[in-house]
Amino acid sequence: MLKLTNTLSGKKEDFIPLDPSHVRLYACGPTVYSYAHIGNARMGVVFDLLVRVMKCLYPHVTYVSNITDVDDKIINAAAQTKEPIEALTEKFAAIYNQDLAKLGVQRPDIQPKATEHIGDMVSLIGSLIRKGHAYEAEGHVLFNVPSFPQYGALSHRSRDDQIAGSRVEIAPYKKDPADFVLWKPSSDDQPGWDSPWGRGRPGWHIECSAMAERHLGLPFDLHGGGADLKFPHHENEIAQSCCAHDHEDDITSFAKYWVHNGFVTVKNEKISKSVGNVVLVHDLIEKGIHGEVIRFALLTAHYRQPLDWSDSLVAQCYQTFKKMYKTLREVEDIKIAECDVKETEFFAALCDDLNTPKALAELSRVITDLKKAEKRDQKAKLKGELVAITKLFGILQYNKEEWDSTFQEDVSPEAGEMIAKLIAERQAARMNKDFARADEIRATLDSMDIVVEDTPQGAKWHKVS
């Protein structure tokens, strides 16, 4: 049975679906005005792994993760770049999906955009006003937090902490300092839609309530995202959705389970533009760090714990990948014995609140046993297990040629580029029968401890260890 730590209760619980024949979950996706940072990627990778596990356990799983394409940050970014808002959001939504795909993250079953659900948001806001949980003031519509006594149940924050933590703008039209915006007016140069309260745009929090209800129905099984969304975003979603449907006394009437992944830090400091330690996934990929290595690094720590991102973490994961791919190459001629991944200790570890450190220890054990195995049937069984668990984990999904070209270097990307150019020049010299130049280049490579092997698929190289 799958066990998960439910933020709502603060305890690890058995995950019991509302309908075992159809599990439904939602995770808050990106606001698309710039490149995703490594913290955004951790959420994508963690929930991708959770969905993979669930799809092994249940016959039908629907995973929804949204795109926020209307937001003040987007408006500001478009003004700075002088780029049309729609063009900006489409560009960065595409880049987000492309970058995460390189990390082995599968697209959500449904990826709704906020701008496609304005009507749903207007309807939800209207219901809250009619039921006395929201009010109109100076072109704004605000949710009245004191009208929902259970506000704070998810984040376990006191009244004072709620007000301090929400960092809300002081506005004279608010009935209570903790009240938050559901709808705001738009000027002529800002995106806006007609509504009963005038031309305007939605507040951020109402977006996910509307999209989750539209695509999953209420209640659904699980909601989650990064720990930074716990308050006020997810707290506000619960308030809106419960109150709009007359379930003020049942905070599970929106989502039964809540799951949050921990922060990613850099040198033990929270990622922040002001600190200057923002690490972009796009930049890591452009620098030649393979997406599988990034994915693996993000899963080395338990999802609920902080993860400190560093060059040394990447280097350690890179060496682990070299070992894993080398092991697979060594048993390339061994036929795989079929393995049901659900029967492995690796899968059992993931079912225990996505315990990736324990799962990776089991992965290491399988690799060690495979290297030590002497009989072909033993190797076939262990290779089958290795292939099954790494497929579930979203790694080792490249064929032999891709392995060799991607993971053979034990040098920096810059040095690897130089070596590739020397090898290409050597190949050209050989084709032109300039063997003196070819030998000269080979001597240069030898001096760098680079061994070149000429194969039917072309020249391959590795660094002497």
C-alpha positions as CSV (number, residue, x, y, z in Angstrom):
1,M,0.0,0.0,0.0
2,L,1.2,3.5,-0.8
3,K,1.9,5.7,2.2
4,L,2.3,9.4,2.0
5,T,2.8,12.2,4.5
6,N,-0.4,14.3,4.5
7,T,0.4,17.9,5.2
8,L,-3.2,18.4,6.4
9,S,-2.7,15.9,9.3
10,G,1.1,16.2,9.6
11,K,1.2,12.4,9.6
12,K,2.2,9.6,7.3
13,E,-1.0,7.9,6.2
14,D,-2.2,5.0,4.0
15,F,-3.2,6.5,0.7
16,I,-6.8,5.3,0.2
17,P,-8.3,6.7,-3.0
18,L,-11.8,8.0,-3.1
19,D,-12.3,5.7,-6.2
20,P,-9.6,3.0,-6.6
21,S,-10.6,2.7,-10.3
22,H,-9.7,6.4,-11.0
23,V,-7.2,8.3,-8.9
24,R,-7.1,12.1,-9.4
25,L,-4.4,14.5,-8.4
26,Y,-3.4,18.1,-9.0
27,A,-0.1,19.9,-8.6
28,C,0.4,23.6,-9.0
29,G,2.5,24.3,-12.2
30,P,4.7,27.3,-13.2
31,T,3.9,30.9,-13.7
32,V,5.4,31.3,-17.2
33,Y,7.3,34.6,-17.4
34,S,10.9,33.3,-17.3
35,Y,13.0,30.1,-17.2
36,A,12.3,27.5,-14.5
37,H,14.8,27.3,-11.6
38,I,15.9,24.1,-10.0
39,G,13.3,24.5,-7.3
40,N,10.5,24.5,-9.9
41,A,12.1,21.4,-11.4
42,R,12.1,19.5,-8.1
43,M,8.4,19.8,-7.9
44,G,8.0,18.6,-11.5
45,V,10.3,15.6,-10.9
46,V,8.9,14.6,-7.5
47,F,5.3,14.6,-8.8
48,D,6.3,12.8,-12.0
49,L,7.7,10.0,-9.8
50,L,4.6,9.9,-7.6
51,V,2.4,9.6,-10.7
52,R,4.6,6.8,-12.1
53,V,4.2,4.9,-8.8
54,M,0.5,5.5,-8.8
55,K,0.1,4.3,-12.4
56,C,1.7,1.0,-11.3
57,L,-0.9,0.6,-8.5
58,Y,-4.1,1.9,-10.0
59,P,-5.8,1.2,-13.4
60,H,-6.6,4.9,-14.2
61,V,-4.7,8.0,-12.9
62,T,-5.5,11.5,-14.0
63,Y,-2.7,14.0,-13.2
64,V,-3.5,17.7,-13.7
65,S,-0.8,20.4,-13.4
66,N,-1.6,23.9,-14.6
67,I,0.1,26.7,-16.4
68,T,-0.4,30.2,-14.9
69,D,-0.4,32.6,-17.9
70,V,-2.0,35.6,-16.3
71,D,-0.3,37.2,-13.4
72,D,1.3,40.5,-12.4
73,K,4.8,39.1,-12.7
74,I,3.9,38.2,-16.3
75,I,2.6,41.7,-17.0
76,N,5.8,43.3,-15.6
77,A,8.0,40.9,-17.6
78,A,6.2,41.7,-20.8
79,A,6.5,45.4,-20.1
80,Q,10.2,45.1,-19.6
81,T,10.8,43.0,-22.7
82,K,8.2,44.9,-24.8
83,E,6.9,41.5,-25.8
84,P,3.2,40.7,-26.2
85,I,2.0,38.8,-23.1
86,E,0.6,35.9,-25.1
87,A,3.9,35.5,-27.0
88,L,5.8,35.6,-23.7
89,T,3.7,33.0,-21.9
90,E,3.6,30.6,-24.9
91,K,7.4,30.8,-25.3
92,F,8.2,30.1,-21.7
93,A,5.5,27.4,-21.3
94,A,7.1,25.6,-24.2
95,I,10.6,26.0,-22.8
96,Y,9.3,24.7,-19.4
97,N,7.9,21.6,-21.0
98,Q,11.0,21.0,-23.2
99,D,13.4,21.4,-20.3
100,L,11.5,19.2,-17.9
101,A,11.1,16.6,-20.7
102,K,14.9,16.4,-20.7
103,L,14.7,15.5,-17.0
104,G,12.4,12.6,-17.9
105,V,9.3,14.4,-16.6
106,Q,6.2,13.2,-18.5
107,R,3.6,15.8,-19.5
108,P,0.6,15.9,-17.1
109,D,-2.5,14.2,-18.4
110,I,-4.1,17.6,-18.5
111,Q,-2.2,20.9,-18.5
112,P,-4.8,23.7,-18.3
113,K,-4.0,27.3,-18.8
114,A,-5.5,29.9,-16.5
115,T,-6.7,32.2,-19.4
116,E,-8.8,29.3,-20.7
117,H,-10.8,29.1,-17.4
118,I,-11.8,32.7,-16.7
119,G,-15.5,31.8,-16.9
120,D,-15.0,29.1,-14.3
121,M,-13.3,31.6,-12.0
122,V,-16.0,34.2,-12.4
123,S,-18.6,31.6,-11.6
124,L,-16.7,30.5,-8.5
125,I,-16.3,34.1,-7.3
126,G,-20.0,34.8,-7.8
127,S,-20.9,31.8,-5.7
128,L,-18.6,33.0,-2.9
129,I,-20.3,36.5,-2.9
130,R,-23.8,35.0,-2.8
131,K,-22.9,32.8,0.2
132,G,-21.4,35.7,2.1
133,H,-17.7,34.7,1.9
134,A,-16.6,37.4,-0.5
135,Y,-17.4,41.0,-1.1
136,E,-16.9,43.7,-3.8
137,A,-14.9,46.8,-2.9
138,E,-13.6,49.5,-5.3
139,G,-13.5,47.3,-8.3
140,H,-12.0,44.4,-6.4
141,V,-13.6,41.2,-5.1
142,L,-12.0,39.9,-1.9
143,F,-12.4,36.7,0.1
144,N,-13.3,37.4,3.7
145,V,-11.0,35.2,5.7
146,P,-12.9,35.4,9.1
147,S,-15.9,33.9,7.4
148,F,-14.1,30.6,7.3
149,P,-13.1,29.6,10.8
150,Q,-11.0,26.7,9.7
151,Y,-8.6,29.0,7.8
152,G,-5.0,28.0,8.7
153,A,-5.7,24.2,9.1
154,L,-3.3,23.3,6.3
155,S,-0.3,25.5,7.3
156,H,-1.1,25.3,11.1
157,R,-0.6,29.0,11.4
158,S,-2.0,31.3,14.1
159,R,-4.0,34.3,13.2
160,D,-1.0,36.6,13.7
161,D,1.2,34.4,11.6
162,Q,-1.4,34.3,8.8
163,I,-1.4,38.1,8.6
164,A,2.4,38.4,8.8
165,G,3.0,35.5,6.4
166,S,0.6,36.6,3.7
167,R,2.5,39.8,3.0
168,V,-0.7,41.4,1.8
169,E,-0.9,44.9,0.5
170,I,-2.5,47.3,3.1
171,A,-5.7,48.5,1.4
172,P,-8.4,50.7,3.0
173,Y,-11.2,48.7,1.3
174,K,-10.4,45.5,3.1
175,K,-12.7,44.3,5.8
176,D,-9.9,42.3,7.4
177,P,-6.1,42.5,6.9
178,A,-5.9,38.8,5.9
179,D,-8.6,39.1,3.2
180,F,-7.2,38.2,-0.2
181,V,-8.0,39.2,-3.8
182,L,-10.2,37.1,-6.0
183,W,-10.7,39.6,-8.8
184,K,-8.9,42.9,-9.5
185,P,-9.5,45.7,-12.0
186,S,-7.4,46.0,-15.2
187,S,-6.3,49.2,-16.9
188,D,-6.6,49.5,-20.6
189,D,-3.0,48.3,-21.2
190,Q,-3.4,45.3,-19.0
191,P,-5.0,42.0,-19.9
192,G,-8.6,41.9,-18.7
193,W,-12.0,40.2,-19.1
194,D,-15.6,41.4,-18.6
195,S,-17.2,40.4,-15.3
196,P,-20.1,41.4,-13.1
197,W,-17.6,43.6,-11.2
198,G,-16.1,45.3,-14.2
199,R,-13.2,44.6,-16.6
200,G,-10.5,42.9,-14.7
201,R,-8.4,39.7,-14.1
202,P,-8.4,37.0,-11.5
203,G,-6.3,36.8,-8.4
204,W,-3.7,34.0,-8.4
205,H,-5.3,31.8,-5.8
206,I,-8.7,31.4,-7.5
207,E,-7.1,30.0,-10.7
208,C,-6.1,26.6,-9.2
209,S,-9.4,26.2,-7.4
210,A,-11.3,26.7,-10.6
211,M,-9.0,24.5,-12.8
212,A,-8.9,21.6,-10.3
213,E,-12.7,21.5,-10.0
214,R,-13.2,21.7,-13.7
215,H,-10.9,18.9,-14.6
216,L,-11.0,16.6,-11.6
217,G,-14.3,17.3,-9.9
218,L,-14.7,17.7,-6.1
219,P,-13.5,16.2,-4.0
220,F,-10.3,14.7,-5.6
221,D,-7.6,12.6,-4.1
222,L,-4.5,14.6,-3.8
223,H,-3.2,18.2,-4.2
224,G,0.3,19.3,-3.8
225,G,3.3,21.4,-4.9
226,G,6.3,23.0,-3.5
227,A,6.5,23.8,0.3
228,D,6.4,27.6,-0.6
229,L,2.8,27.2,-1.8
230,K,1.5,25.8,1.4
231,F,0.7,29.3,2.7
232,P,-1.0,31.3,1.5
233,H,-1.7,29.8,-1.9
234,H,-3.0,26.3,-0.9
235,E,-4.6,27.6,2.3
236,N,-6.6,30.0,0.1
237,E,-7.6,27.3,-2.3
238,I,-9.1,25.3,0.5
239,A,-11.0,28.3,1.8
240,Q,-12.4,29.3,-1.6
241,S,-13.4,25.8,-2.7
242,C,-14.9,24.6,0.6
243,C,-16.9,27.8,1.1
244,A,-18.2,28.0,-2.5
245,H,-19.7,24.5,-2.1
246,D,-21.1,24.8,1.5
247,H,-18.5,22.6,3.0
248,E,-17.1,25.0,5.6
249,D,-16.9,22.2,8.2
250,D,-15.1,19.7,6.0
251,I,-11.7,20.9,4.7
252,T,-11.2,17.5,2.9
253,S,-14.2,18.3,0.6
254,F,-11.7,19.9,-1.8
255,A,-8.8,17.5,-1.7
256,K,-8.3,14.5,0.7
257,Y,-4.5,14.4,0.8
258,W,-1.9,17.2,0.5
259,V,1.7,16.6,-0.4
260,H,4.5,19.2,-0.4
261,N,8.1,18.8,-1.5
262,G,10.9,20.6,0.4
263,F,12.9,23.6,-0.8
264,V,16.1,23.5,-2.9
265,T,18.9,25.6,-1.5
266,V,22.3,26.7,-2.9
267,K,25.1,26.6,-0.3
268,N,22.3,26.1,2.3
269,E,20.6,29.4,1.4
270,K,17.1,29.7,-0.1
271,I,17.1,30.4,-3.8
272,S,16.6,34.1,-4.3
273,K,17.2,36.7,-7.0
274,S,18.3,39.2,-4.3
275,V,21.0,36.7,-3.1
276,G,22.0,35.9,-6.7
277,N,21.9,32.2,-6.3
278,V,19.2,31.3,-8.8
279,V,20.1,28.1,-10.8
280,L,18.1,27.7,-14.0
281,V,17.4,24.3,-15.4
282,H,17.8,25.7,-18.9
283,D,21.3,26.9,-18.1
284,L,22.3,23.5,-16.6
285,I,21.2,21.7,-19.8
286,E,22.9,24.3,-22.0
287,K,26.2,23.7,-20.0
288,G,26.0,20.1,-21.0
289,I,24.7,18.6,-17.7
290,H,22.5,15.7,-18.8
291,G,18.9,15.8,-17.8
292,E,19.0,12.3,-16.3
293,V,21.8,13.5,-14.0
294,I,19.7,16.5,-12.9
295,R,16.7,14.3,-12.3
296,F,18.8,11.8,-10.3
297,A,20.3,14.6,-8.2
298,L,16.9,16.0,-7.4
299,L,15.8,12.6,-6.1
300,T,18.8,11.9,-3.9
301,A,17.2,13.5,-0.8
302,H,13.8,12.6,0.5
303,Y,11.2,14.8,-1.2
304,R,10.0,16.4,2.1
305,Q,13.6,17.4,3.1
306,P,15.6,20.4,1.8
307,L,18.0,19.6,-1.0
308,D,21.2,21.6,-1.3
309,W,22.2,22.0,-5.0
310,S,25.9,22.1,-5.7
311,D,28.6,21.2,-8.3
312,S,29.8,18.4,-6.0
313,L,26.3,16.9,-5.9
314,V,26.2,16.9,-9.7
315,A,29.7,15.5,-9.9
316,Q,28.8,12.6,-7.5
317,C,25.6,11.8,-9.5
318,Y,27.6,11.9,-12.7
319,Q,30.0,9.3,-11.4
320,T,27.1,7.1,-10.3
321,F,25.7,7.3,-13.8
322,K,29.0,6.3,-15.3
323,K,29.0,3.2,-13.1
324,M,25.4,2.3,-13.9
325,Y,25.8,2.7,-17.7
326,K,29.1,0.8,-17.6
327,T,27.4,-2.1,-15.8
328,L,24.7,-2.2,-18.4
329,R,27.3,-2.2,-21.2
330,E,29.1,-5.2,-19.5
331,V,25.9,-7.3,-19.7
332,E,24.8,-6.1,-23.1
333,D,24.7,-9.6,-24.4
334,I,22.6,-10.9,-21.5
335,K,18.9,-11.4,-22.3
336,I,16.6,-9.7,-19.8
337,A,14.5,-11.9,-17.5
338,E,11.1,-10.2,-17.1
339,C,10.6,-8.4,-13.7
340,D,7.5,-7.1,-12.1
341,V,8.7,-3.9,-10.6
342,K,5.9,-4.0,-8.0
343,E,7.6,-7.0,-6.4
344,T,10.9,-5.3,-5.9
345,E,12.3,-3.8,-2.7
346,F,13.0,-0.6,-4.7
347,F,9.2,-0.2,-5.4
348,A,8.5,-1.0,-1.7
349,A,10.7,1.9,-0.7
350,L,8.9,4.3,-3.1
351,C,5.6,3.2,-1.7
352,D,6.8,4.2,1.8
353,D,6.3,8.0,1.3
354,L,8.5,8.1,-1.8
355,N,11.6,7.1,0.2
356,T,14.1,7.8,-2.6
357,P,17.3,7.5,-0.4
358,K,16.2,3.9,0.5
359,A,15.2,3.2,-3.1
360,L,18.6,4.4,-4.4
361,A,20.4,2.2,-1.8
362,E,18.4,-0.7,-3.2
363,L,19.4,0.3,-6.8
364,S,23.1,0.4,-5.7
365,R,22.6,-3.1,-4.3
366,V,21.2,-4.5,-7.5
367,I,24.1,-3.0,-9.5
368,T,26.7,-4.5,-7.1
369,D,25.0,-7.9,-7.3
370,L,24.9,-7.7,-11.1
371,K,28.6,-7.0,-11.3
372,K,29.4,-9.9,-9.0
373,A,27.0,-12.4,-10.6
374,E,28.7,-15.2,-12.4
375,K,25.9,-17.3,-13.8
376,R,24.0,-16.1,-16.8
377,D,20.6,-16.8,-15.3
378,Q,21.6,-14.7,-12.2
379,K,22.7,-11.9,-14.5
380,A,19.5,-12.1,-16.5
381,K,17.4,-11.8,-13.4
382,L,19.4,-8.9,-12.0
383,K,19.5,-7.1,-15.3
384,G,15.8,-7.4,-15.6
385,E,15.3,-6.0,-12.2
386,L,17.7,-3.1,-12.9
387,V,16.0,-2.3,-16.2
388,A,12.5,-2.3,-14.5
389,I,13.4,-0.1,-11.5
390,T,15.4,2.4,-13.6
391,K,12.5,2.7,-16.1
392,L,10.1,3.5,-13.2
393,F,12.6,6.0,-11.8
394,G,13.0,7.7,-15.2
395,I,16.7,7.0,-15.7
396,L,19.0,4.9,-17.9
397,Q,16.6,5.3,-20.8
398,Y,19.3,5.8,-23.5
399,N,20.6,3.3,-26.0
400,K,24.2,2.2,-26.3
401,E,25.3,4.9,-28.7
402,E,23.6,7.6,-26.7
403,W,25.3,6.2,-23.5
404,D,28.7,6.3,-25.0
405,S,28.3,9.8,-26.4
406,T,26.8,11.2,-23.2
407,F,28.4,9.5,-20.3
408,Q,31.8,8.5,-21.5
409,E,33.6,11.8,-20.5
410,D,35.2,12.2,-17.2
411,V,36.1,15.8,-18.0
412,S,34.5,19.2,-18.0
413,P,32.0,19.9,-20.8
414,E,34.6,22.4,-22.3
415,A,37.3,19.8,-22.4
416,G,34.9,17.3,-23.9
417,E,34.1,19.8,-26.6
418,M,37.8,20.2,-27.4
419,I,38.4,16.4,-27.4
420,A,35.5,16.0,-29.8
421,K,37.0,18.5,-32.2
422,L,40.4,16.9,-32.1
423,I,38.8,13.5,-32.8
424,A,36.8,14.9,-35.7
425,E,40.0,16.5,-37.1
426,R,41.8,13.2,-36.7
427,Q,39.1,11.4,-38.6
428,A,39.3,14.0,-41.4
429,A,43.1,13.6,-41.6
430,R,42.8,9.9,-41.9
431,M,40.2,10.2,-44.7
432,N,42.6,12.5,-46.5
433,K,45.5,10.0,-45.9
434,D,47.3,12.6,-43.8
435,F,48.5,10.0,-41.4
436,A,51.2,12.2,-40.0
437,R,48.6,14.7,-38.8
438,A,46.4,11.9,-37.5
439,D,49.2,10.4,-35.5
440,E,50.1,13.9,-34.2
441,I,46.5,14.4,-32.9
442,R,46.5,11.0,-31.4
443,A,49.7,11.8,-29.5
444,T,48.1,15.0,-28.2
445,L,45.1,13.0,-27.0
446,D,47.5,10.4,-25.4
447,S,49.1,13.3,-23.5
448,M,45.7,14.2,-22.1
449,D,45.2,10.5,-21.0
450,I,42.5,10.1,-23.6
451,V,42.3,6.7,-25.2
452,V,40.6,6.5,-28.7
453,E,39.0,3.4,-30.0
454,D,38.1,3.1,-33.7
455,T,34.8,1.2,-34.0
456,P,32.3,0.5,-36.8
457,Q,30.1,3.2,-35.3
458,G,33.0,5.8,-35.3
459,A,35.7,6.8,-32.9
460,K,34.9,6.4,-29.2
461,W,37.1,7.7,-26.4
462,H,37.5,7.5,-22.6
463,K,39.7,9.0,-20.1
464,V,42.3,6.7,-18.4
465,S,41.3,6.4,-14.8
